[in-house]
Amino acid sequence: MPYFDAASSAPLHPVARQALQASLDEGWADPSRLYREGRRAGLLLDAARQTAAEAVGCRPDELVFTPSGTHAVHSGMSGALHGRRRVGLHTVVSSVEHSSVLHAASAHASGAGGTVSEVPVDRYGAADPDGYAAALRADTALACLQSANHEVGTEQPVSAVAEICRGRGVPLLVDAAQSLGWGPVEGAWSLLTASAHKWGGPAGVGLLAVRKGVRFAAPGPADERESGRAPGFQNIPAIVAAAASLRAVRAEAAAEAARLRALVERIRARVPELVPEVEVVGHPVRRLPHLVTFSCLYVDGEALLHELDRADFSVSSGSSCTSSTLTPSHVLRAMGVLSEGNVRISLPLGTPEAEVDRFLEVLPGVVSGVRERFGAPVASAPATAPSPVPVPVPAGGREEDDGGGERVVDALGRRCPIPVIELAKVFGEVPVGGTVAVLSDDEAARLDIPAWCEMRGQEYVGERPADHGVAYVVRRVS
């Protein structure tokens, strides 16, 4: 069964499995003890630290192992913020950071009384270095920027932002979870975090690198292990396996990146040709080599994932209908792109070309079947029809003075992709210059209706309050 969700967790690399099994017999003792078993465990830990530090591009004594990538983020952020608490309590992050970064920043703000500034991104999901320059303040204690986005693959301008931060005396923490397996993070970053299961190492191992000279004070009780930055007994077999697999994937990264990038290029080019009404998101060039994301109009993301699973393809999604919160991915929301029917494909190392070809064969029928089930319109362009009789807008709204009245679509209580489907069904009945107001209480409509307008070349007028939910107004221009 093709597994296309390496960005969530990559399959265990063969080198990781071998190293894990071998070190189970040698790395079980306390590495801080002076007897033979302890010294043997300590040597394994030291060798793993040296290997990981070489891959990161830091000194071994700047790197510690943590119980997970999330733990590394939380420890790195709390340590840097606590160490610079006399400077201030302000944190700067991008709007598309991993939830572990956003949650840690929010927790610090609410617990310590600080503030958080989010730097916006463009439609590709990339932050602007000038945005970081504008957000930094005299009381900024820490800035954070991922090396590459976990949902759309867009690479971030880390080097440029790091230079800006260094010039202002602010440490920059880089979440390199998605990119470290492909190469070191360039630039004068101050702290770096990563997670072993993203590159094919075992779960339960994270990396935290803190450059010398960075003020760092881990809050909470002191612990003598891992420089006091990751308390608790180290899982040495897993750490050894993580370091060994990182070295192994780096050795094949250049060749595999070129091969997977070609496969991803094929997906990016062929999906819009095979499936109508699709938006491919993320930067077309400055992106991770193995990851591509696209969204399909008139498709329920959860239904699409289930149907692809039935066809033996494991993929991920940022659609609101695949989440417990029923809100779109914060990444897609920050980018302002279509969220419904979102599919993220992230190819593991060694993915055969034939699996990608079969995915492209299966996808059109799967999308078509889901659209048919939801009663989505088949035609991609609206047909001209006589002007409709104006329908009154419920209390709280108003009629547009467009000379032809306004059509109202009541999609209250209905989730993605129904509000957009109902809009598409009536849009052909609206004269050029006329408007449609879609009443919806689904958060995804705030993204998907403007995205529908951009994809169809129509004008999104804006939103206004209604008795229940929001009225999203669209004007027909062609």
Phi and psi in degrees as a GROMACS rama.xvg file:
@    title "Ramachandran Plot"
@    xaxis  label "Phi"
@    yaxis  label "Psi"
@TYPE xy
-62.2132  126.494  PRO-2
-104.991  112.282  TYR-3
-116.849  43.4258  PHE-4
-135.765  45.2935  ASP-5
-66.0035  -24.2484  ALA-6
-67.0891  -25.9351  ALA-7
-78.739  -50.547  SER-8
-164.446  123.655  SER-9
-82.2121  148.692  ALA-10
-57.9555  148.059  PRO-11
-60.8851  124.652  LEU-12
-68.8305  142.311  HIS-13
-54.5467  -36.9765  PRO-14
-65.4846  -37.4606  VAL-15
-63.0563  -42.1663  ALA-16
-64.3739  -43.1179  ARG-17
-64.2968  -44.7613  GLN-18
-66.1642  -38.1368  ALA-19
-63.6328  -47.2499  LEU-20
-65.0226  -40.2668  GLN-21
-68.0041  -38.7804  ALA-22
-82.0785  -11.0285  SER-23
-61.5766  -32.0401  LEU-24
-83.4237  -18.2316  ASP-25
-114.418  -21.8499  GLU-26
-110.72  28.5901  GLY-27
-90.2727  -17.4464  TRP-28
-83.5609  170.472  ALA-29
-73.689  116.477  ASP-30
-70.6042  -10.1403  PRO-31
-88.5034  -6.48858  SER-32
-86.5539  156.337  ARG-33
-94.4979  -9.99028  LEU-34
-75.2515  171.785  TYR-35
-54.7062  -48.35  ARG-36
-64.3294  -37.8081  GLU-37
-67.3833  -41.7834  GLY-38
-63.7188  -38.8058  ARG-39
-63.5974  -43.9667  ARG-40
-64.3775  -39.3561  ALA-41
-64.34  -37.6325  GLY-42
-65.0925  -39.6315  LEU-43
-63.1935  -43.3814  LEU-44
-64.6965  -42.9  LEU-45
-63.093  -41.4012  ASP-46
-65.863  -40.2168  ALA-47
-64.376  -40.3142  ALA-48
-64.5347  -40.501  ARG-49
-62.9074  -44.9511  GLN-50
-62.2602  -46.0671  THR-51
-66.0484  -39.8244  ALA-52
-63.6653  -38.7819  ALA-53
-62.3135  -39.7184  GLU-54
-68.8495  -38.3776  ALA-55
-73.4127  -37.1446  VAL-56
93.4279  41.2329  GLY-57
-138.96  177.132  CYS-58
-79.8757  149.417  ARG-59
-57.3742  -35.7346  PRO-60
-78.8139  0.908618  ASP-61
-96.8451  -5.70748  GLU-62
-115.985  135.421  LEU-63
-127.996  156.432  VAL-64
-98.973  137.812  PHE-65
-120.763  168.221  THR-66
-71.2286  -9.99529  PRO-67
-172.552  168.935  SER-68
-66.909  -38.6824  GLY-69
-63.0005  -41.3116  THR-70
-61.901  -38.809  HIS-71
-62.5859  -43.0188  ALA-72
-62.457  -50.2024  VAL-73
-62.7549  -42.2119  HIS-74
-66.6902  -43.44  SER-75
-63.6201  -45.1317  GLY-76
-68.7415  -45.65  MET-77
-66.1229  -38.5234  SER-78
-65.6211  -42.8798  GLY-79
-68.8305  -42.0155  ALA-80
-66.7633  -40.5594  LEU-81
-68.0862  -37.5899  HIS-82
-68.1438  -24.8705  GLY-83
-113.246  25.802  ARG-84
-63.3616  -25.0675  ARG-85
-74.6318  -22.6407  ARG-86
-72.1247  -43.952  VAL-87
163.981  -175.325  GLY-88
-124.006  21.9469  LEU-89
-96.4613  134.688  HIS-90
-123.022  140.655  THR-91
-116.274  129.376  VAL-92
-135.861  163.019  VAL-93
-86.4707  159.597  SER-94
-74.9202  -6.60288  SER-95
-115.739  18.0123  VAL-96
-62.2772  159.446  GLU-97
-60.6868  150.455  HIS-98
-58.2758  -28.3428  SER-99
-62.7221  -36.9686  SER-100
-71.416  -46.9129  VAL-101
-64.3254  -39.8595  LEU-102
-66.1244  -41.3508  HIS-103
-65.2963  -41.1505  ALA-104
-64.2499  -41.6939  ALA-105
-66.8724  -40.2255  SER-106
-64.272  -40.2939  ALA-107
-64.8822  -40.8762  HIS-108
-65.1169  -44.5027  ALA-109
-74.2777  -33.8633  SER-110
-81.9871  -36.9181  GLY-111
-103.893  -3.14664  ALA-112
79.4203  21.5722  GLY-113
-87.8495  -169.153  GLY-114
-132.99  156.762  THR-115
-129.137  131.557  VAL-116
-111.097  130.46  SER-117
-102.395  125.228  GLU-118
-85.7242  124.592  VAL-119
-70.4559  166.631  PRO-120
-122.815  164.732  VAL-121
-84.87  -174.553  ASP-122
-68.041  -15.6565  ARG-123
-86.1147  -11.9044  TYR-124
93.755  14.1302  GLY-125
-99.3518  137.348  ALA-126
-83.2214  150.945  ALA-127
-96.4176  124.901  ASP-128
-52.8147  -35.6914  PRO-129
-62.8072  -29.3766  ASP-130
-65.402  -37.8477  GLY-131
-68.4996  -41.3053  TYR-132
-59.4137  -39.3275  ALA-133
-73.471  -29.3248  ALA-134
-81.6388  -25.8584  ALA-135
-66.523  140.082  LEU-136
-131.644  174.402  ARG-137
-64.286  -27.3906  ALA-138
-101.083  16.0461  ASP-139
-74.172  120.825  THR-140
-92.8463  -27.3944  ALA-141
-158.859  143.119  LEU-142
-120.15  147.258  ALA-143
-131.06  138.837  CYS-144
-152.898  125.435  LEU-145
-67.74  154.929  GLN-146
-78.1799  -34.3949  SER-147
-154.576  146.011  ALA-148
-74.4447  140.023  ASN-149
-78.3161  -16.5367  HIS-150
-104.678  -36.135  GLU-151
-118.418  -6.59938  VAL-152
83.3994  -2.31134  GLY-153
-64.2707  130.502  THR-154
-80.7504  143.367  GLU-155
-99.9719  154.77  GLN-156
-78.9977  65.9762  PRO-157
-62.7011  -46.1043  VAL-158
-58.5602  -45.2413  SER-159
-65.7236  -42.9322  ALA-160
-67.8729  -38.0628  VAL-161
-61.6294  -39.3707  ALA-162
-65.4677  -40.7601  GLU-163
-62.6023  -45.5106  ILE-164
-64.4552  -42.16  CYS-165
-63.5287  -39.5115  ARG-166
-65.1781  -23.9873  GLY-167
-100.295  2.79871  ARG-168
72.6062  26.6409  GLY-169
-111.95  126.466  VAL-170
-69.3923  144.654  PRO-171
-112.864  123.097  LEU-172
-97.0045  128.097  LEU-173
-111.198  121.851  VAL-174
-85.8845  105.499  ASP-175
-105.223  25.2692  ALA-176
-56.6295  -41.4646  ALA-177
-84.2975  -20.4147  GLN-178
-109.607  -18.0424  SER-179
-61.1535  -31.7733  LEU-180
-66.3788  -20.296  GLY-181
-93.4739  -16.8513  TRP-182
160.067  167.383  GLY-183
-69.3762  157.286  PRO-184
-87.4841  121.864  VAL-185
-78.6724  160.096  GLU-186
104.701  168.464  GLY-187
-89.9783  55.317  ALA-188
-68.2907  160.616  TRP-189
-105.055  -39.5686  SER-190
-133.081  149.76  LEU-191
-143.469  140.35  LEU-192
-127.927  155.184  THR-193
-160.088  169.577  ALA-194
-136.212  127.72  SER-195
-64.4996  -34.3868  ALA-196
-71.7478  -8.1646  HIS-197
-78.6182  -23.6291  LYS-198
-110.622  9.28126  TRP-199
102.825  9.32792  GLY-200
-85.3122  177.121  GLY-201
-73.7319  151.282  PRO-202
-68.0301  155.409  ALA-203
92.4577  16.3063  GLY-204
-134.759  123.54  VAL-205
-122.074  164.776  GLY-206
-120.179  140.045  LEU-207
-134.53  117.063  LEU-208
-110.038  130.411  ALA-209
-126.635  113.73  VAL-210
-63.0023  148.017  ARG-211
-60.0976  139.183  LYS-212
96.1068  -12.2119  GLY-213
-81.4599  127.243  VAL-214
-67.5348  121.924  ARG-215
-144.25  126.374  PHE-216
-140.021  101.564  ALA-217
-64.9882  122.716  ALA-218
-74.3293  162.854  PRO-219
92.516  -178.699  GLY-220
-60.8588  144.858  PRO-221
-73.715  150.706  ALA-222
-143.036  139.749  ASP-223
-80.4737  -11.4981  GLU-224
-86.8152  151.509  ARG-225
48.1026  47.7683  GLU-226
57.6912  22.2891  SER-227
77.2303  7.55885  GLY-228
-101.675  -10.6146  ARG-229
-146.777  83.9236  ALA-230
-64.392  152.46  PRO-231
110.961  164.03  GLY-232
-72.0931  130.703  PHE-233
-72.8834  141.664  GLN-234
-88.1759  84.3673  ASN-235
-63.8318  -43.239  ILE-236
-57.8022  -41.3435  PRO-237
-69.2608  -37.6681  ALA-238
-64.2887  -44.3153  ILE-239
-60.693  -43.5254  VAL-240
-65.052  -37.9783  ALA-241
-63.6454  -46.1855  ALA-242
-67.0839  -41.5743  ALA-243
-64.0865  -41.1304  ALA-244
-71.1287  -33.1155  SER-245
-63.0704  -42.841  LEU-246
-63.9646  -38.967  ARG-247
-67.3149  -44.9985  ALA-248
-69.694  -31.7493  VAL-249
-65.1726  -35.5355  ARG-250
-64.9851  -29.9072  ALA-251
-106.996  7.1372  GLU-252
-63.071  -45.6321  ALA-253
-61.9647  -49.1934  ALA-254
-67.6343  -41.748  ALA-255
-71.8886  -34.0148  GLU-256
-62.6762  -42.2978  ALA-257
-63.7928  -41.345  ALA-258
-68.3917  -46.8457  ARG-259
-69.1374  -34.7901  LEU-260
-61.0522  -38.5796  ARG-261
-63.9531  -39.5944  ALA-262
-66.9459  -40.4864  LEU-263
-66.662  -38.9563  VAL-264
-59.2161  -38.1369  GLU-265
-63.6844  -42.5479  ARG-266
-64.1956  -45.5806  ILE-267
-60.6161  -36.4174  ARG-268
-81.4631  -39.9254  ALA-269
-82.924  -34.2591  ARG-270
-57.7672  -48.1367  VAL-271
-64.5055  -25.156  PRO-272
-76.854  -34.0378  GLU-273
-88.3547  -30.4667  LEU-274
-122.476  117.629  VAL-275
-70.111  157.565  PRO-276
59.383  55.5304  GLU-277
-125.135  140.687  VAL-278
-117.237  117.702  GLU-279
-87.0845  126.318  VAL-280
-113.923  165.037  VAL-281
94.6121  160.617  GLY-282
-69.5362  134.339  HIS-283
-71.435  -19.8052  PRO-284
-120.304  -54.5607  VAL-285
-84.0451  81.6342  ARG-286
-152.775  166.419  ARG-287
-64.0452  148.313  LEU-288
-74.4052  -17.7696  PRO-289
-111.449  4.70533  HIS-290
-125.438  137.114  LEU-291
-145.929  141.757  VAL-292
-129.981  137.77  THR-293
-143.679  156.651  PHE-294
-125.821  142.275  SER-295
-114.551  124.945  CYS-296
-61.5408  150.129  LEU-297
63.1195  27.2182  TYR-298
-128.376  133.987  VAL-299
-81.0919  122.89  ASP-300
-61.3289  -39.9838  GLY-301
-66.2623  -43.8565  GLU-302
-61.7188  -39.5194  ALA-303
-64.3376  -43.2067  LEU-304
-64.4755  -39.2628  LEU-305
-64.0671  -41.8256  HIS-306
-68.8477  -37.2502  GLU-307
-67.3963  -35.1746  LEU-308
-64.6158  -39.4427  ASP-309
-65.1961  -27.0833  ARG-310
-88.6348  9.21679  ALA-311
77.2855  28.7148  ASP-312
-118.792  126.176  PHE-313
-99.8967  111.304  SER-314
-131.072  173.264  VAL-315
-118.612  174.413  SER-316
-154.373  151.102  SER-317
-110.915  12.6961  GLY-318
-68.8542  149.335  SER-319
-64.5934  -33.04  SER-320
-75.7887  0.00159582  CYS-321
-107.144  5.94594  THR-322
-114.8  155.661  SER-323
-71.8017  -20.6913  SER-324
-88.9121  -11.2003  THR-325
57.2049  29.568  LEU-326
-120.723  147.152  THR-327
-64.1325  158.717  PRO-328
-49.4925  136.712  SER-329
-64.4791  -23.9908  HIS-330
-70.1457  -51.1396  VAL-331
-62.2296  -37.5963  LEU-332
-63.9874  -43.7796  ARG-333
-65.5939  -32.1151  ALA-334
-78.7555  -22.2059  MET-335
73.7854  31.568  GLY-336
-107.732  168.989  VAL-337
-57.2366  135.696  LEU-338
-110.133  -26.1992  SER-339
-70.9151  146.224  GLU-340
62.078  32.2562  GLY-341
-78.0392  136.251  ASN-342
-130.331  126.204  VAL-343
-109.523  124.038  ARG-344
-111.806  124.307  ILE-345
-132.125  110.266  SER-346
-81.7959  129.018  LEU-347
-71.5343  163.527  PRO-348
-55.9675  138.947  LEU-349
83.0834  5.94004  GLY-350
-57.7721  123.88  THR-351
-71.0055  147.005  PRO-352
-59.4586  -35.3282  GLU-353
-62.8506  -31.9557  ALA-354
-68.3992  -37.6091  GLU-355
-67.2851  -41.8058  VAL-356
-60.8519  -41.8287  ASP-357
-67.2778  -37.0503  ARG-358
-59.3081  -43.3813  PHE-359
-67.337  -26.9334  LEU-360
-74.2632  -37.5112  GLU-361
-81.1833  -37.2438  VAL-362
-55.4614  -48.116  LEU-363
-56.5346  -43.2026  PRO-364
-67.4117  -36.3392  GLY-365
-65.4985  -47.6111  VAL-366
-63.722  -44.0518  VAL-367
-59.7327  -41.9477  SER-368
-64.7736  -41.0939  GLY-369
-67.0537  -42.1658  VAL-370
-61.591  -41.8348  ARG-371
-63.2412  -39.4966  GLU-372
-62.6969  -34.0024  ARG-373
-91.5186  2.51744  PHE-374
71.6209  31.3035  GLY-375
-71.9875  150.016  ALA-376
-66.8753  145.774  PRO-377
-85.8804  -42.3894  VAL-378
-68.393  142.126  ALA-379
-89.1119  -11.8459  SER-380
-128.492  138.675  ALA-381
-71.7071  148.37  PRO-382
-96.2848  148.943  ALA-383
-77.2824  137.746  THR-384
-144.027  166.168  ALA-385
-59.5971  156.834  PRO-386
-63.5477  138.306  SER-387
-81.0996  163.677  PRO-388
-73.2745  129.396  VAL-389
-57.039  138.997  PRO-390
-108.157  128.56  VAL-391
-62.3043  142.963  PRO-392
-83.6331  135.506  VAL-393
-58.2086  159.823  PRO-394
-50.644  138.728  ALA-395
102.536  -20.0634  GLY-396
-104.3  -163.683  GLY-397
-158.674  163.606  ARG-398
-89.5806  139.081  GLU-399
-75.6131  136.808  GLU-400
-87.4523  71.9991  ASP-401
-110.92  5.72907  ASP-402
85.6434  -12.3656  GLY-403
-130.55  11.9186  GLY-404
80.0636  -178.39  GLY-405
-134.059  133.007  GLU-406
-89.4267  134.108  ARG-407
-112.713  130.293  VAL-408
-112.324  119.829  VAL-409
-93.8011  102.777  ASP-410
-114.841  24.3923  ALA-411
-62.7772  137.166  LEU-412
78.609  4.70882  GLY-413
-115.674  133.904  ARG-414
-95.5911  170.978  ARG-415
-54.6738  138.946  CYS-416
-102.992  18.8986  PRO-417
-59.2831  -43.6251  ILE-418
-57.3306  -39.4601  PRO-419
-72.4576  -37.2381  VAL-420
-62.1748  -44.1957  ILE-421
-65.331  -35.7646  GLU-422
-61.5255  -47.5166  LEU-423
-63.6857  -34.5623  ALA-424
-64.0726  -37.0597  LYS-425
-97.8772  -10.6709  VAL-426
-64.6101  -32.2896  PHE-427
-68.2781  -15.7469  GLY-428
-89.3091  -4.34926  GLU-429
-94.6933  132.842  VAL-430
-70.3259  157.468  PRO-431
-57.9459  130.298  VAL-432
96.3275  -18.1519  GLY-433
-78.4483  167.11  GLY-434
-126.582  157.034  THR-435
-125.644  131.715  VAL-436
-108.348  118.397  ALA-437
-99.0402  117.112  VAL-438
-87.6905  121.903  LEU-439
-149.822  145.014  SER-440
-114.537  18.3707  ASP-441
-95.4792  123.853  ASP-442
-57.2389  -32.4724  GLU-443
-63.7311  -25.6999  ALA-444
-61.9245  -29.1886  ALA-445
-63.9296  -26.8375  ARG-446
-93.4285  -45.6477  LEU-447
-76.0024  -32.0216  ASP-448
-70.4125  -47.4829  ILE-449
-59.9863  -37.3538  PRO-450
-64.8762  -39.9685  ALA-451
-58.5879  -43.4665  TRP-452
-61.3891  -43.7436  CYS-453
-66.0705  -39.4866  GLU-454
-69.0733  -30.4967  MET-455
-99.5944  -0.0378526  ARG-456
71.7693  29.8289  GLY-457
-109.235  168.737  GLN-458
-97.6942  124.991  GLU-459
-89.9574  113.421  TYR-460
-76.0632  -40.952  VAL-461
141.489  -167.68  GLY-462
-124.353  156.115  GLU-463
-145.817  155.171  ARG-464
-68.2453  149.972  PRO-465
-131.435  176.195  ALA-466
-55.0111  -44.1768  ASP-467
-130.63  129.919  HIS-468
72.3953  -146.602  GLY-469
-133.852  146.544  VAL-470
-99.3435  117.973  ALA-471
-100.815  120.815  TYR-472
-106.661  130.373  VAL-473
-123.526  136.13  VAL-474
-110.632  134.369  ARG-475
-81.3543  125.133  ARG-476
-113.977  -7.80723  VAL-477
